[in-house]
Each structure stands twice: as C-alpha cells, then as structure tokens.
Amino acid sequence: MKKKLWAILSLTLLIKTISIAQLNPAITSWLQNNTQTGFYYIAGNSTPISHGILVNCQQVRYSTTSVYVNATGMPAYKVGPYQDNNPNQAGNQNAIFKLPLNPTENTGTKTATSGGNIGIFINGVAMFDYRDGVAWNTSTNAWCGGPGNPTCPGGAGTTQSWNRDAIVYEKLGFDCAKGHPAGTNYHHHQNPSAFDLDLNVISTVCNLYDSDGLYTINPSQHSPLLGFAYDGFPVYGAYGYANTNGTGGITRIKSGYQLRNITVRTHHANGTDVPDGPAVSSTYPLGTFREDYEWVSHPSDQSYLDEHNGRFCVTPEYPAGIYCYFATVDANHNSAYPYLIGPTYYGNKSGAKVTSVSESTTTYAQPLPIELLEFKASESKGIIRLNWITSSEVNNDYFTIERSVDGKNFTSIGILKSKGNSTEDTYYQYEDKDFPQGQLYYRLLQTDYDGSSKYSKIIGIQGKDATHKVTIFPSPSSEFIAIQASGLVTSLMRIQLYDLNGSLLRETQILPGSTISFMDIQTLYNGTYIVKVSDGSHNSMHKINVVH
C-alpha cells in the first residue's frame, strides 16, 4: 500500500513539475502578434501615421535551456515624436533574442550592464540601462561620446570615471511612453508607462502626442511582469508585495540608491580614487552622473532593493519565488535611479541577439482568448456609448467595463456577457448613462472561463459639461492674483504656483460651490511664474508676471 501511495505521489509530483515547466513565464508571457501594425508621430503633426510594421513579438520558441523570441522591436503603442530633434525614427529590428529559461545567480564577479540592450520587454522592445553614451573626459574637462561630442578616451564602450544619466539628460527626447530610438532601435531606459499617467507630470509631450505605454501603474495591485533581463531574471513594474514571502499587502518597491552628500567629484561611492569630474554646481547638479549615487542597505524594510535593483521574492507568476528586478519610481511615480537594472546583473548574463537558432526547439502557440479589433467611445444626447469588436474568441466569459476620471484609478461600472467562442467578428456596445463631467477614461477587463483576465488599452473621451475655463488676473501683479473659474465649481479645484525651476511656492483651492480664489504674491521676487490648475480630470498651465 505504501509503495502504491508513493508511486501515486511521485507521479503527481512529476506531472506537476512538467506542468510548471510548460508554464514557465519566460515562455508564456510574451505579447505575440502577427496581424496588427503600429503608428508613429512626427513633430508638428498630432495625427498618428501608420508605419506598417508588425508590433510586439511574432514567434516564441523554446528548448530545455533557452527561449528564443522573434520581434520587430516596435510596440503596439504609438511612438514619437522625439522633441530634442532626434533625427532617428524607430524601425523594424527583425531580431531574435535568446534568453536563459533557468537563470542562475552569478556567484563570481558580477557582470556590468552596458550600453544598448540589457534585456527585453514582453512586447519585444529593447531594455536599456541608465546611460546615454555620454561621459566626462577628465583630460579635457568636457563631454565626450554621443552625438556632437568627441569620442571618449579608449573609444566607444570604454568605461569612464563619470557617466551621464540618460533619464536626466534625454527626458526631452522621450515620447509620451518614455521611449526613443538609438538609430532605429526603439527602447526604454525606465518604467514604460505614459508620462501623463504619473502623479507628478514632468513632461507635456502627451498633450499633443498620446501613447498608452506598456502598462499603467496601479498602487493597489502587484505589477504585471514587464520583461526579462539578459541574465534571464524577470523585470516587474513599480509595485509588489511588501514582504518577500508574498505577504504584507501591496507597496511601492523602492530603490536602495540615493544621491551622495558630496560637493566635489573625486572618488566613487566605494572610496575608489578616480580622475576628477566637474564639481557639483547648478550646471552639473547631483544626479548628472551615475556615480553621484550610492547604495544604502535597508535590512529592516523588505520593500527596498539590493545593489542590482532586485530582490528574491514571491510574485503572481512565480509563487515559489525567484530573483526579480523592479522598475523603480518615486512617490510621484517618476522614474527613480537605477530605473530598471542596477549597474551590474545579479545573474549569469547569457542573453543576446542572435542571427539564427541552431538547436531543436518547440514553438509556443500563445492562447488568445479574444482578438480585439476596435474599442472606441462616442457621446450623444447625454449617453456615452462604448463599442468594441472582437474578431475571434476562445473561452471568453465576460467583459467588465471600467471608468476613470484621471486615467489611473478605475472603477467597475458594468458587466457584459460575451459570446464565449467564436471565429467571426462580434460586435458589443455598452451605454454609460450616468457619468461625471470632464475628461473620462475607459477600459475593458476581459475574463476567461478559468478566471484569468486581461485589460484592453485605455481610451478617453470628454464627458458632458466640459472643464471650466480659468482666468488669472491681474498680470503683471504686485500684491495678489485672482483665479476665476468660468462657472460654479462642482469638484475641488487645486491651484499651485511654481517658479521656472519647478519649485512649488504657493498652493490654494477653489472649493465646490465657489468660482474664485486669491493668492498672496507680495513676498515673491520679480519675474515669471507658472500657475497650475487641476480639477481632477484636467490640468492647465498659466504664466503670470510679478512686478513690484
């Protein structure tokens, strides 16, 4: 009897092991597509243009040790424009990426990340580290490397003492989804979410050129799996379990790096004496260089990451635990150094672009519960109608319709039963008859019979009773300014005054039921200031002049 029971248990364990191997997220998580092409923007034209290139990944193959992903490197979200006059346009990489299926810790000397690809997002887009290819030439005391600068000592790729941070210096060159091309290689250095969905919006590119980004940060949910580093370990977004064992609720996962307390650049954080970089100044503030940061351990707080920007922890895709990197952000959801992966990999780096596959592989056919052809919104006679079309459905149970006033926090407003299984175009419509004023956002949550679910893209529409226009007067002013709404305010309106360096100086509100508020400016210096007005769905910026 004991032998029989042991045999049953062994067989069960074998089946379970095989099942887990077959469901390795490094095989199943890639976004596959062989029909949809994408769009791009050019500066000065707010209408997206079709580039005719397939988006996301086209094929996934795997062996016992590796996974091979064919991808164009082009995302499904719109790319461009790159407003620092980047002459490049993203293009088809026609790439094959090889990654280890069973990543292992590097117990020897850690491998430094490098310029160019250090990993791949699940949509086939390249993952870059912190650098922009520009460094400080300590011999000439000037920039070197990158467009418009002399070559650095030793040539391209040679490690320099002081390396410039791409997020700081290339921000104006990122599109709405925080990406841009190197040559034709479109890539992200940081969290691949849209600028206008951050709590503190630091780029206005989305005002004219929208993009969804790969995902939307949700502080109440564990981040989805975003991609894999070249050592094979997964990369997640900004939020995860507070404790590494999967308990403690959801929290923002934090970088252990912080700016050093230095005024001169003579040594690295580990004490190594290096050729001097420029002193800390308004021209070269802290954060200019990667070496301006130091890593600090936080042993009592498991939400802080190690030197590689990762930790060993439980995730929804890896319930037994695995080492994971996180795309770190600050409390305002703005990207925080080292952004994706630290200066070195945790694991043995073996991933790379390859030109062919020389070993026997199995092709993974990704199950697609639905193929969403169209999702749009229109408003007529006080009703917002949401329409979408599916070209095929497999085990599709129902759609949950969700609405948001800020594009970040969504609530369910209805459920619509789906057809279930179909190979024909299926048309759906949902009517939202009770919606708030101002800008609105909608998305679909599609749920299968087995309980698994997936979000659609987010779409937006202006709801009834458009946002109030705001007038600010007098300008110039010496004593106070008045902020006047065009009508009775029905939801709190937040007023913030900034200087041209982005520092918040004053703050007030227009309360519901009111139309006006005042702000004292008597103690401000002469000059130009920015007034930001937010009503929860829209932000507007206004210039004022102070003259005493």
C-alpha positions in Angstrom: 0.0 0.0 0.0 2.9 2.4 0.9 4.6 1.6 -2.3 1.4 2.3 -4.3 0.8 5.6 -2.4 4.4 6.6 -3.0 4.1 5.8 -6.7 0.9 7.9 -7.0 2.6 10.8 -5.1 5.7 10.6 -7.3 3.5 10.6 -10.5 1.6 13.5 -9.2 4.8 15.4 -8.5 6.2 14.5 -11.9 3.0 15.8 -13.6 3.1 18.9 -11.5 6.7 19.5 -12.3 6.1 19.1 -16.0 3.1 21.4 -15.9 5.2 24.1 -14.2 8.0 23.7 -16.7 5.5 24.1 -19.5 4.1 27.2 -17.9 7.4 28.9 -17.4 6.6 32.6 -17.7 9.7 33.1 -19.8 7.8 31.2 -22.4 4.2 32.2 -21.9 4.4 36.0 -21.1 5.4 37.4 -24.4 2.8 39.5 -26.3 2.5 37.8 -29.7 1.1 39.4 -32.8 1.1 38.6 -36.5 -1.6 40.9 -37.8 -1.5 44.3 -36.2 0.8 47.1 -37.4 1.6 50.3 -35.5 1.8 54.1 -35.7 4.2 56.9 -35.1 4.2 60.7 -34.8 6.3 63.3 -36.4 6.8 66.7 -34.7 4.3 69.2 -35.7 1.6 66.7 -36.7 -0.7 65.4 -34.0 -2.2 62.8 -36.3 -0.5 59.4 -36.0 0.9 57.9 -39.2 0.9 54.1 -39.9 4.4 52.7 -40.2 3.2 49.3 -41.5 5.4 47.3 -39.2 4.1 44.4 -37.2 4.1 45.2 -33.5 5.1 43.2 -30.4 6.5 39.7 -30.8 5.9 37.4 -33.7 7.2 34.0 -32.6 8.3 32.3 -29.3 10.4 29.1 -29.4 12.0 27.2 -26.5 14.4 24.4 -25.8 15.2 22.8 -22.4 17.6 25.6 -21.6 16.6 28.7 -23.7 13.8 30.7 -25.1 14.0 32.5 -28.5 11.8 35.5 -29.2 11.4 36.9 -32.7 10.4 40.5 -32.5 10.4 43.7 -34.6 11.2 45.8 -31.5 8.1 48.0 -32.3 5.5 48.4 -29.6 1.7 48.4 -30.1 1.5 51.9 -28.6 2.3 54.9 -30.8 5.9 56.1 -30.8 7.4 59.6 -31.3 8.0 62.4 -31.8 11.3 62.9 -30.1 11.4 66.6 -29.4 15.1 67.0 -28.9 15.4 66.9 -32.6 16.4 63.3 -32.6 16.7 62.7 -36.4 16.1 58.9 -35.9 12.9 57.0 -36.4 12.1 53.7 -34.8 12.3 50.9 -37.2 12.0 47.1 -37.7 14.8 45.3 -35.8 13.9 41.9 -37.3 15.6 40.4 -34.2 15.9 37.1 -32.5 16.5 37.3 -28.7 17.9 34.4 -26.8 17.3 34.2 -23.0 18.1 31.5 -20.4 15.0 29.6 -19.2 16.6 28.7 -15.9 18.5 31.7 -14.7 21.2 31.3 -12.0 23.0 33.6 -9.6 26.4 34.8 -10.6 28.5 33.9 -7.6 31.7 35.3 -9.0 32.5 38.8 -10.2 29.3 40.5 -11.3 28.8 41.5 -14.9 28.3 45.2 -15.5 25.5 46.3 -17.7 26.5 48.1 -20.9 25.2 50.5 -23.4 22.5 49.1 -25.7 20.2 46.1 -25.0 20.4 44.7 -21.5 17.0 42.9 -21.6 13.7 42.7 -23.5 10.2 43.9 -22.5 7.4 41.4 -23.1 6.4 43.4 -26.2 9.8 42.9 -27.8 11.0 46.4 -27.1 14.6 46.8 -26.0 15.5 47.5 -22.4 18.5 49.9 -21.9 20.3 50.8 -18.7 20.9 54.3 -17.2 23.4 55.6 -19.6 23.0 57.8 -22.7 26.5 57.1 -24.1 27.9 60.5 -22.9 30.6 60.7 -20.3 33.1 63.3 -18.8 36.5 63.4 -20.4 38.7 64.1 -17.4 41.6 65.1 -19.6 39.8 67.8 -21.5 37.2 68.6 -18.8 34.4 68.4 -21.3 31.7 65.9 -22.5 32.7 63.1 -24.7 30.7 60.4 -26.6 27.3 60.7 -28.1 26.1 63.0 -30.9 28.0 66.2 -31.3 30.8 65.3 -28.8 34.4 64.0 -29.4 35.0 60.3 -28.9 35.8 59.3 -25.3 39.3 58.0 -24.4 39.6 54.4 -25.5 36.7 54.6 -27.9 33.0 53.8 -27.7 32.1 51.3 -24.9 35.2 52.0 -22.8 34.3 52.6 -19.2 34.8 56.1 -18.0 35.0 57.5 -14.5 31.9 59.7 -14.7 29.0 58.6 -16.9 26.0 60.7 -17.7 22.4 59.7 -16.6 20.1 59.3 -19.6 16.9 60.0 -17.8 18.1 63.4 -16.7 19.6 64.5 -20.0 17.4 62.8 -22.5 14.0 63.5 -21.0 13.0 66.0 -23.6 13.8 63.4 -26.2 11.4 60.8 -24.9 8.0 60.3 -26.4 4.8 60.0 -24.4 5.6 56.4 -23.5 9.1 57.4 -22.2 10.9 55.7 -25.2 13.1 56.8 -28.1 15.3 55.2 -30.7 19.0 54.7 -30.8 19.5 54.6 -34.6 16.3 52.6 -35.4 16.3 50.6 -32.1 13.4 51.9 -30.1 14.0 51.4 -26.3 13.1 52.3 -22.7 15.6 53.3 -20.0 12.9 53.3 -17.4 9.4 52.4 -16.4 7.5 52.1 -19.7 4.3 53.9 -18.7 2.9 57.1 -20.2 4.1 60.5 -18.8 0.6 61.8 -18.4 -0.3 59.0 -16.0 2.4 59.9 -13.4 1.2 61.6 -10.3 3.6 64.4 -11.0 3.6 65.1 -14.7 7.1 66.2 -15.7 6.7 66.1 -19.5 3.9 67.7 -21.6 4.6 65.6 -24.7 1.3 63.6 -24.1 -0.7 66.9 -24.5 -0.3 66.6 -28.3 1.1 63.1 -28.9 -0.6 60.4 -26.8 0.6 56.9 -26.1 -0.6 54.1 -23.8 2.8 52.8 -22.8 3.3 49.2 -21.9 1.4 49.4 -18.6 -0.3 51.7 -16.1 1.0 51.9 -12.6 -1.6 50.7 -10.1 -0.7 51.1 -6.4 -3.3 48.6 -5.3 -2.1 45.7 -7.5 1.1 43.7 -7.9 2.8 44.9 -11.0 2.5 42.8 -14.1 5.6 41.1 -15.4 7.2 43.6 -17.8 10.1 41.7 -19.3 13.4 39.8 -18.8 16.9 40.9 -18.3 19.7 39.3 -20.3 20.5 37.1 -17.3 17.0 35.6 -17.6 15.6 37.1 -14.4 12.2 38.8 -14.7 11.6 42.5 -14.5 8.4 43.9 -12.8 6.9 47.3 -12.5 6.7 49.7 -9.6 4.5 47.8 -7.0 4.8 44.4 -5.4 4.3 42.5 -2.1 5.6 44.4 0.9 7.3 41.2 2.2 9.4 38.9 0.0 7.2 35.9 1.0 4.2 37.4 -0.7 2.5 38.9 2.5 2.1 42.4 3.9 -0.2 43.8 1.2 0.9 45.8 -1.9 3.6 48.6 -1.6 5.8 50.6 -3.8 9.1 48.7 -4.3 12.0 51.2 -3.6 15.5 51.7 -4.9 18.2 51.4 -2.3 20.2 54.1 -4.2 20.3 57.7 -3.0 22.3 60.8 -4.0 25.6 61.1 -2.2 26.4 64.0 0.1 29.3 65.4 -2.0 30.3 68.8 -3.4 33.3 67.6 -5.5 33.6 64.5 -7.7 37.0 63.0 -6.8 36.0 59.5 -5.5 33.4 56.9 -6.3 30.9 55.8 -3.6 33.1 52.8 -2.7 36.0 55.1 -1.9 37.9 54.5 -5.2 40.1 57.5 -6.1 39.3 58.4 -9.8 40.2 61.3 -12.1 38.2 64.3 -11.0 34.9 65.1 -12.6 33.3 68.5 -12.5 32.4 69.9 -9.1 28.7 69.8 -8.1 27.1 73.0 -9.3 23.9 74.3 -10.9 25.5 73.3 -14.3 26.4 69.8 -13.1 23.9 69.1 -10.2 23.8 65.9 -8.2 22.2 63.3 -10.4 24.1 64.4 -13.5 26.3 61.2 -13.3 25.5 57.7 -12.4 28.4 57.8 -9.9 26.6 60.5 -8.0 24.6 57.7 -6.4 25.4 55.4 -3.5 23.6 52.2 -2.5 22.4 52.0 1.1 21.1 48.8 2.7 17.7 48.8 4.5 17.7 45.4 6.3 14.5 46.1 8.2 12.4 47.0 5.2 12.0 44.3 2.6 10.5 46.7 0.0 14.0 48.2 -0.6 16.1 46.5 -3.3 19.7 45.4 -3.5 22.6 46.8 -5.5 21.2 45.2 -8.7 17.8 46.8 -8.2 16.2 43.5 -7.3 15.3 41.0 -4.6 14.4 37.3 -4.2 10.6 37.3 -3.7 7.3 35.7 -4.5 5.3 37.1 -7.4 2.0 36.1 -9.1 3.9 34.4 -11.9 6.5 32.8 -9.6 4.6 31.6 -6.5 7.6 29.7 -5.3 9.8 32.8 -5.5 12.5 34.0 -7.9 15.0 36.8 -8.1 13.3 39.8 -9.7 14.2 43.3 -10.8 11.8 46.2 -10.4 11.2 49.4 -12.5 11.6 51.7 -9.6 9.7 55.0 -9.2 9.5 57.7 -6.5 6.3 58.6 -4.6 5.1 60.6 -7.6 5.6 57.7 -9.9 8.5 59.5 -11.6 11.3 57.1 -12.5 14.0 56.6 -9.8 17.6 55.5 -10.3 18.6 52.9 -11.3 15.3 52.7 -13.1 15.3 49.0 -14.3 18.5 47.1 -13.5 21.4 48.3 -11.4 25.0 48.8 -12.6 25.5 45.1 -12.5 23.5 41.9 -13.2 22.5 39.6 -10.4 22.7 36.5 -12.6 24.9 35.0 -15.2 24.3 37.1 -18.3 23.9 35.0 -21.4 21.1 36.6 -23.2 21.8 38.3 -26.5 20.6 39.0 -30.0 21.3 36.0 -32.3 21.1 35.6 -36.0 19.7 32.1 -36.0 18.5 29.2 -33.8 20.8 26.2 -34.1 19.2 23.8 -31.6 15.9 21.8 -31.6 13.0 23.9 -30.3 9.3 23.8 -29.7 7.1 26.7 -30.9 4.8 28.1 -28.3 1.3 28.9 -29.6 0.0 31.6 -27.3 -3.7 31.1 -26.5 -5.6 34.2 -27.4 -8.9 34.4 -25.6 -10.0 37.3 -27.8 -8.7 39.4 -30.6 -9.9 43.0 -30.1 -10.2 44.8 -33.4 -11.6 48.0 -32.2 -12.5 49.8 -29.0 -14.0 53.4 -29.1 -16.2 55.8 -27.3 -18.7 58.4 -28.6 -21.2 60.7 -26.8 -24.7 61.7 -28.0 -27.7 63.1 -26.1 -26.2 62.6 -22.7 -25.1 59.0 -23.3 -21.6 57.7 -23.8 -21.6 54.6 -26.0 -18.7 52.2 -25.8 -18.3 50.0 -28.9 -15.8 47.2 -29.5 -15.3 44.4 -32.0 -13.7 41.0 -31.5 -12.6 39.0 -34.5 -12.2 35.8 -32.5 -13.0 34.5 -29.0 -11.8 31.4 -27.1 -13.3 30.6 -23.7 -14.2 34.3 -23.3 -16.7 34.6 -20.3 -17.5 38.3 -19.9 -16.3 41.9 -20.1 -16.1 44.2 -17.1 -16.4 47.9 -18.2 -14.3 50.2 -16.1 -14.3 54.0 -15.9 -11.8 56.6 -14.5 -11.6 60.4 -14.2 -7.8 60.5 -14.0 -6.6 57.6 -16.2 -5.1 55.9 -13.1 -7.8 54.8 -10.7 -10.6 52.8 -12.3 -14.0 51.6 -11.0 -16.3 49.0 -12.5 -19.5 50.4 -14.0 -21.0 47.3 -15.6 -20.5 43.7 -16.9 -21.4 42.4 -20.3 -21.6 38.7 -21.1 -19.6 37.7 -24.1 -20.2 35.2 -26.9 -17.7 32.8 -25.5 -16.2 31.0 -28.5 -16.3 32.5 -32.0 -14.2 32.8 -35.2 -16.4 35.6 -36.6 -16.5 39.3 -35.9 -18.6 40.0 -32.8 -20.0 43.5 -32.0 -20.5 44.8 -28.5 -22.0 48.0 -27.1 -22.3 49.4 -23.6 -24.1 52.6 -22.7 -22.9 54.8 -19.8 -25.8 57.0 -18.9 -24.6 58.4 -15.6 -21.1 59.8 -15.9 -19.3 62.8 -14.3 -18.2 65.9 -16.1 -14.8 66.4 -17.7 -12.4 64.1 -19.3 -13.2 60.4 -18.8 -11.2 57.2 -19.5 -12.5 53.7 -20.1 -11.0 50.2 -20.4 -12.3 46.6 -20.7 -11.3 43.8 -18.4 -11.8 40.5 -20.3 -12.2 37.4 -18.2 -12.0 33.8 -19.3 -14.0 30.8 -18.1 -11.0 29.8 -15.9 -10.9 33.1 -14.2 -7.8 34.5 -15.9 -8.2 38.1 -17.2 -6.6 40.8 -19.3 -7.0 44.5 -19.7 -7.6 46.3 -23.0 -6.0 49.6 -23.9 -7.3 52.8 -22.2 -9.5 55.2 -24.3 -10.5 58.7 -23.4 -13.5 61.0 -24.2 -14.7 64.4 -23.0 -17.8 64.0 -20.8 -20.7 66.4 -20.5 -20.1 69.9 -19.1 -16.5 70.4 -20.1 -13.9 71.6 -17.6 -14.3 75.2 -16.5 -12.1 77.7 -18.2 -10.0 79.6 -15.8 -8.9 83.3 -15.9 -6.0 84.5 -13.8 -5.6 88.3 -13.2 -4.0 90.8 -12.9 -0.8 90.1 -14.8 1.5 91.7 -14.1 0.7 91.8 -10.4 2.4 93.0 -7.3 0.2 92.0 -4.4 -2.2 89.2 -5.3 -3.7 87.2 -8.1 -7.3 86.1 -8.6 -8.1 82.7 -10.1 -11.6 82.9 -11.6 -13.5 79.9 -12.9 -16.0 80.3 -15.8 -18.8 78.8 -13.8 -19.8 77.3 -10.4 -17.2 74.7 -9.5 -18.7 71.3 -8.7 -15.5 69.5 -7.6 -12.4 70.8 -5.8 -10.1 72.8 -8.0 -6.4 72.7 -6.9 -4.2 75.8 -7.6 -0.4 75.6 -7.4 2.2 78.3 -8.1 5.7 77.2 -9.3 8.8 79.1 -10.2 10.6 78.4 -13.5 12.8 75.8 -11.8 9.7 73.7 -10.9 9.7 74.5 -7.2 6.2 74.7 -5.6 5.8 78.1 -3.9 2.1 78.6 -3.2 -1.0 76.5 -3.1 -4.7 77.2 -2.7 -8.1 75.8 -3.8 -11.4 76.7 -5.3 -14.0 74.8 -3.2 -17.1 73.2 -4.7 -19.9 75.9 -4.9 -17.4 78.7 -5.4 -16.0 80.4 -8.5 -12.9 82.3 -7.3 -9.8 82.1 -5.1 -7.0 84.5 -4.3 -3.2 84.0 -3.8 -0.9 86.4 -2.0 2.3 87.1 -4.0 3.7 90.2 -2.1 6.8 88.4 -1.0 7.8 86.9 -4.4 10.7 88.2 -6.4 10.0 90.0 -9.7 9.8 87.5 -12.6 7.7 85.0 -14.4 5.8 82.2 -12.6 3.6 79.2 -13.6 0.2 78.6 -12.2 -1.1 75.0 -12.4 -4.8 74.5 -12.2 -6.2 70.9 -11.7 -9.8 69.8 -11.3 -9.1 66.1 -11.0 -9.6 65.4 -14.7 -7.7 68.2 -16.4 -4.5 70.2 -15.8 -3.9 73.6 -17.3 -0.8 75.9 -17.1 -0.8 79.7 -17.0 2.0 82.2 -16.9 1.9 85.3 -14.7 4.4 88.1 -14.2 5.2 89.6 -10.8 6.4 93.2 -10.8 6.8 95.2 -7.6 
